[in-house]
């Protein structure tokens, strides 16, 4: 597993900027359970929360023995600063930036790419859960319904005799799965365009897409 590229999504958020804050990460290693966290922080800014997510996930990846990381973040500022395109002027950010750079050196390969917020859906969801008083401790994902899935199930239960409501809930679920699948494919396309197919193996992308379908109960058995 150490030689395989691990897909990671991170997010940081604050309500008020500065205000109540949280960070989150999702680690998807090939053949392993998804590992995730959504942690409450002291009152701080959005940018500090974003950098904290990066520092924490790098530390966790090192702890898990991972070595090739493809990290997705919706913070364009952080991604460009880590790539050396933007200077880090804020002193508080500089401290976290230096820590991230230092930890990053422990790995054979770390790539940090910018994605749109909708492509970072689960990490964003974990941040909001933490901010709403429902933090998720670091660990393998508990296989329970996500808030979107719960809303879908609730709508279906409340209109069990309505075929149109059932169809609507199924369509919403399908749309969420489609969104996740497209996010994985777009991230892979960027990595392949930049570094070639060795950057992220097609087998890993296939496994991720398969897992999305299984989790959405669109497939019943593992290939």
C-alpha positions as CSV (number, residue, x, y, z in Angstrom):
1,X,0.0,0.0,0.0
2,X,2.9,2.4,0.7
3,X,3.8,2.5,-3.1
4,X,0.2,3.2,-4.2
5,X,-1.2,6.7,-4.6
6,X,-3.7,7.6,-1.9
7,X,-6.5,10.0,-2.6
8,X,-7.1,12.6,0.1
9,X,-9.7,15.4,0.5
10,X,-9.2,18.1,3.1
11,X,-11.3,21.1,4.1
12,X,-11.2,23.9,6.7
13,X,-14.0,26.3,7.6
14,X,-14.9,29.0,10.0
15,X,-18.2,30.8,10.6
16,X,-17.4,34.4,11.0
17,X,-13.8,34.4,9.8
18,X,-12.6,34.6,12.5
19,X,-15.2,32.5,14.2
20,X,-16.1,29.0,15.3
21,X,-13.9,26.7,13.1
22,X,-13.3,23.1,12.1
23,X,-11.2,21.1,9.8
24,X,-11.7,17.7,8.1
25,X,-10.0,15.1,6.0
26,X,-10.9,12.0,4.1
27,X,-8.2,9.4,3.3
28,X,-9.0,6.8,0.6
29,X,-6.2,4.2,0.4
30,X,-6.6,1.4,-2.2
31,X,-8.0,-1.7,-0.6
32,X,-8.5,0.0,2.8
33,X,-11.5,1.4,4.6
34,X,-12.0,5.1,4.2
35,X,-10.4,7.0,7.1
36,X,-11.9,10.3,8.0
37,X,-12.2,13.0,10.6
38,X,-14.1,16.2,11.3
39,X,-12.6,18.2,14.2
40,X,-13.7,21.3,16.1
41,X,-11.1,24.1,16.5
42,X,-10.9,27.2,18.7
43,X,-12.2,30.4,17.1
44,X,-10.0,31.2,14.1
45,X,-9.9,32.1,10.4
46,X,-10.9,30.0,7.4
47,X,-7.3,30.0,6.1
48,X,-5.8,28.8,9.3
49,X,-8.5,26.0,9.4
50,X,-7.5,25.0,5.8
51,X,-3.8,24.8,6.7
52,X,-4.6,23.0,9.9
53,X,-6.4,20.3,7.8
54,X,-3.3,20.0,5.6
55,X,-0.9,19.6,8.6
56,X,-3.1,17.2,10.4
57,X,-3.7,14.9,7.4
58,X,0.0,14.9,6.5
59,X,0.7,13.8,10.1
60,X,-2.0,11.1,10.0
61,X,-0.8,9.8,6.6
62,X,2.7,9.4,8.0
63,X,1.3,7.6,11.0
64,X,-0.6,5.3,8.7
65,X,2.5,4.5,6.7
66,X,1.3,6.1,3.5
67,X,3.9,7.5,1.1
68,X,2.3,8.7,-2.2
69,X,-0.4,11.3,-1.6
70,X,-2.8,13.1,-4.0
71,X,-4.4,15.8,-1.8
72,X,-7.5,17.7,-3.0
73,X,-8.4,21.1,-1.4
74,X,-10.9,23.8,-2.4
75,X,-8.5,26.5,-1.0
76,X,-6.8,28.0,-4.0
77,X,-4.7,30.2,-1.8
78,X,-3.2,27.3,0.2
79,X,-2.7,25.2,-3.0
80,X,-0.8,28.0,-4.7
81,X,1.2,28.8,-1.6
82,X,2.3,25.2,-1.2
83,X,3.2,25.2,-4.9
84,X,5.4,28.3,-4.5
85,X,3.1,30.4,-6.7
86,X,2.0,32.7,-3.9
87,X,4.0,34.1,-1.0
88,X,2.9,33.4,2.6
89,X,2.7,36.9,4.2
90,X,0.5,36.2,7.2
91,X,2.7,35.2,10.2
92,X,0.1,32.7,11.6
93,X,-0.2,31.0,8.2
94,X,3.6,31.0,7.8
95,X,4.0,28.9,10.9
96,X,1.5,26.3,9.6
97,X,3.0,26.5,6.1
98,X,6.5,25.8,7.4
99,X,5.1,22.8,9.4
100,X,3.3,21.4,6.4
101,X,6.5,21.8,4.2
102,X,8.5,20.1,6.9
103,X,6.2,17.1,7.2
104,X,5.7,16.9,3.4
105,X,9.4,16.0,3.1
106,X,8.8,12.7,4.8
107,X,6.9,11.4,1.8
108,X,8.2,10.2,-1.5
109,X,5.5,12.1,-3.4
110,X,2.9,14.6,-2.3
111,X,0.7,16.5,-4.8
112,X,-1.8,19.1,-3.7
113,X,-4.4,20.0,-6.3
114,X,-7.2,22.6,-6.3
115,X,-10.8,21.4,-6.8
116,X,-14.1,23.1,-6.6
117,X,-16.1,22.9,-3.4
118,X,-18.6,20.6,-4.9
119,X,-15.8,18.2,-5.7
120,X,-14.8,18.2,-2.1
121,X,-18.3,17.3,-0.8
122,X,-17.5,14.8,2.0
123,X,-14.7,16.9,3.6
124,X,-17.0,19.9,3.5
125,X,-19.8,17.9,5.0
126,X,-17.5,16.7,7.9
127,X,-16.5,20.3,8.6
128,X,-20.2,21.3,8.8
129,X,-21.0,18.4,11.0
130,X,-18.2,19.4,13.4
131,X,-19.4,23.0,13.4
132,X,-23.0,21.8,14.1
133,X,-21.8,20.0,17.2
134,X,-21.3,16.5,15.6
135,X,-17.6,16.1,15.3
136,X,-16.2,12.9,13.8
137,X,-13.2,11.4,15.6
138,X,-10.3,10.2,13.4
139,X,-10.9,6.6,12.3
140,X,-12.3,4.4,9.7
141,X,-15.6,5.6,8.3
142,X,-18.7,4.3,10.2
143,X,-20.9,2.8,7.5
144,X,-24.0,4.8,8.2
145,X,-26.1,7.0,6.1
146,X,-24.8,10.5,5.3
147,X,-27.0,13.5,5.9
148,X,-28.0,13.6,2.2
149,X,-28.8,9.9,2.3
150,X,-30.9,10.3,5.5
151,X,-32.8,13.1,3.9
152,X,-33.5,10.9,0.9
153,X,-34.6,8.0,3.1
154,X,-36.8,10.3,5.2
155,X,-38.5,11.7,2.1
156,X,-39.1,8.2,0.9
157,X,-40.5,7.0,4.2
158,X,-42.8,9.9,4.5
159,X,-44.3,9.2,1.1
160,X,-44.2,5.4,0.9
161,X,-47.3,5.3,-1.3
162,X,-46.1,8.0,-3.7
163,X,-44.3,6.7,-6.7
164,X,-43.3,10.2,-7.7
165,X,-41.6,10.9,-4.4
166,X,-39.7,7.7,-4.5
167,X,-38.5,8.4,-8.0
168,X,-37.4,11.9,-6.9
169,X,-35.4,10.6,-3.9
170,X,-33.7,8.0,-6.2
171,X,-32.8,10.8,-8.7
172,X,-31.3,12.9,-5.9
173,X,-29.2,9.9,-4.7
174,X,-28.1,9.2,-8.3
175,X,-27.1,12.8,-8.8
176,X,-24.9,12.7,-5.6
177,X,-23.2,9.5,-6.8
178,X,-22.7,11.1,-10.3
179,X,-21.1,14.2,-8.7
180,X,-18.7,12.1,-6.6
181,X,-17.7,10.0,-9.6
182,X,-17.1,13.0,-11.8
183,X,-14.9,14.6,-9.1
184,X,-12.8,11.4,-9.0
185,X,-12.4,11.3,-12.8
186,X,-11.6,15.0,-13.1
187,X,-8.9,14.7,-10.4
188,X,-7.5,11.7,-12.1
189,X,-7.5,13.4,-15.5
190,X,-5.5,16.3,-14.1
191,X,-3.0,14.0,-12.5
192,X,-2.6,12.0,-15.7
193,X,-2.2,15.1,-17.9
194,X,0.5,16.4,-15.6
195,X,2.4,13.3,-14.6
196,X,1.2,10.5,-16.8
197,X,-0.8,7.4,-15.9
198,X,1.7,6.4,-13.3
199,X,0.5,9.3,-11.1
200,X,-2.7,7.5,-10.2
201,X,-3.3,4.0,-11.4
202,X,-6.5,3.3,-13.4
203,X,-7.1,0.3,-11.1
204,X,-7.3,2.7,-8.1
205,X,-9.8,4.9,-9.9
206,X,-11.8,1.9,-10.8
207,X,-11.9,0.7,-7.2
208,X,-13.0,4.2,-6.0
209,X,-15.8,4.3,-8.6
210,X,-16.9,0.8,-7.7
211,X,-16.9,1.7,-4.0
212,X,-19.1,4.7,-4.7
213,X,-21.7,2.5,-6.5
214,X,-21.6,-0.1,-3.7
215,X,-22.1,2.5,-1.0
216,X,-25.0,4.0,-2.9
217,X,-26.5,0.4,-3.1
218,X,-26.4,0.6,-6.9
219,X,-24.3,-2.6,-6.8
220,X,-24.8,-5.5,-4.5
221,X,-21.5,-7.4,-4.6
222,X,-17.8,-6.7,-4.9
223,X,-16.2,-7.4,-8.2
